[in-house]
């Protein structure tokens, strides 16, 4: 089944300033829509890996989250970063640095 989400957001202050820097730097060679998608995908992956490690994502959904992250990573230059993020959060959870939900 195809999942589609349309997201609209307004940035202000420091976040807007950083976004302008991003557009200036990448906008010469990359369309804003591609930049937005990359930023959103990267943020989603990092947050879901963190939430999984924290135990916020139900155990029965974690496998699908990891499989989806792997599918996304196959189509992005961020593949190694995603792998490092997953390793980081798994290590944090395993080391007891973060408290997992029982």
Secondary structure, DSSP 8 states (H G I E B T S, - for coil): ------------HHHHHHHHHHHHHHTTTS-HHHHHHHHHHHHHHHHHHHHHHHT-S-HHHHHHHHHHHHHHHTTSTTHHHHHHHHHHHHHHHHTTSS----
